[in-house]
Amino acid sequence: MKDNENRITHITPYKVLLEVLDSTYELANNILPENVLYSLKVGVEKIMRVLSSYIEKAKNGAPIVGYHFSLPSEYLNCFNIVPICIEGTSYFLSTLLLNGVEKYYDIMANYGHPFHTCTSQKGTMGMTLEDLFKFDAIIAPTSPCDCTIASYPFFKEIKNVPLFLLDMPYIHNEESFEYYAGQLRLGLEKLGKVIGQEPDYDQLKKSIEIENKVNQIKLEIFELIKANPCPIDNMFNAISAGTSIFISGTQENLDYYQEMYRITKERYKKGEYYGGTEKIRSIWPYMITFFSVDLLEWLNRNLGLSVLFDIFNYNFAESINTKSDLDTLYYDMARKSYQWPMVKQSTQFYEPFIEDCITMARDFNADCFIYTQSIACKQFGSIPTLLREALMEEVGIPTLLIEFDAGDERMTSIKTFKQKIEMFTSTLL
């Protein structure tokens, strides 16, 4: 048992994450009124339950497997493992720790990793370089960007971690779905051989069926979000991104969305707006500020500005068929993967994304778009100008562009964010 207990040191950042989540949960529940930051209170409690179970698994010697956020984590529930989201760890800790994980960004910069790559990976890479993470294997698609493909070999080359990269074609069509279905199947089978486990397809199907239910609830929530005023708080965007990436396929994730649907429907019936009076309805077609998610609360209360959704939340796929054969199962899993956040938007040509944004602006009665252009997301670098022109021509609404690093405040501070948004809303809206 001592050897297994020592394996907890292989996931030290997850232990830290659980501790800071516990502190956040206690503060939120003991200091804030019941209806304030409700989505945070509910979501954090669900994530803590699952993280606690992962730490227990580590104590019992379960393999520690890293995964990319664009691989729906319920797919890994066919194994008895401790799943570690490479990107989620970095950004969740950047949100909750006083100085974020800037130390680990700098460690990787000093190591020689380019400063303009994605901090979502650099944080965990720095932690791994310092031996805070010790992975038994890592699995990831080759999407949605070059930073992913360029950064993940670090784990194999420097730390000798078995790495399984699933080739994901750029074009979104039936042929690509069929090809990627084979990559998923082959990747999971190879992962199973390395960790000494056979895929448990019954368990996989149970997790997928949970997410089929989650998807339907999310669709109902987004129908309510179309209402004016918006009946859900901005913080929902950050927390639902966290639950989708960290605890997808678990009962806790389903419980979270069921509770959020309940509170959203209740506010909708009463015509309530979280934070006072809704003045502006915004869509963020890319990322929120993970280094300071308190911006979302400030926007609600100080500007009456709703963030209806961002790139990590408005993603829906058809239900996966769990009643047929494995070929059908993997095909549907592949098709869903192409609808996953950022994979859907930034792994194909720009026209579908712009068309989607125009449709969403109309469907959700948006007053503006706020486009946060990450320094790392070069595959999207030319899109903001095209999108701004299209939204003005087709819908007649303005777009604010803010360049930033989603995990590192030192590029564009939260103060600068607030100033830019205040100026934008006071002059163009």
Secondary structure, DSSP 4 states (H G I P E B T S, - for coil): -HHHHHGGGGBHHHHHHHHHHHHHHHHHHHHS-TTTTHHHHHHHHHHHHHHHHHHHHHHTT--EEEE-TTS-GGGGGGS--EEEEHHHHHHHHHHHSTTTTHHHHHHHHHHT--TTS-HHHHHHHHHHHTTSB--SEEEEES-S-HHHHHHTHHHHHHH---EEEE---SS-SHHHHHHHHHHHHHHHHHHHHHHT----HHHHHHHHHHHHHHHHHHHHHHHHHTSSS--S-THHHHHHHHHHHHSTTSHHHHHHHHHHHHHHHHHHHHT--TTS---EEEE-SS---GGGTHHHHHIIIII-EEE---TTT----PPP--SS-HHHHHHHHHHHHTTSTTHHHHSS-HHHHHHHHHHHHHHTT-SEEEEEEETT-GGGTTHHHHHHHHHHHHT---EEEEEE-TT-TTTS-HHHHHHHHHHHHHHT-
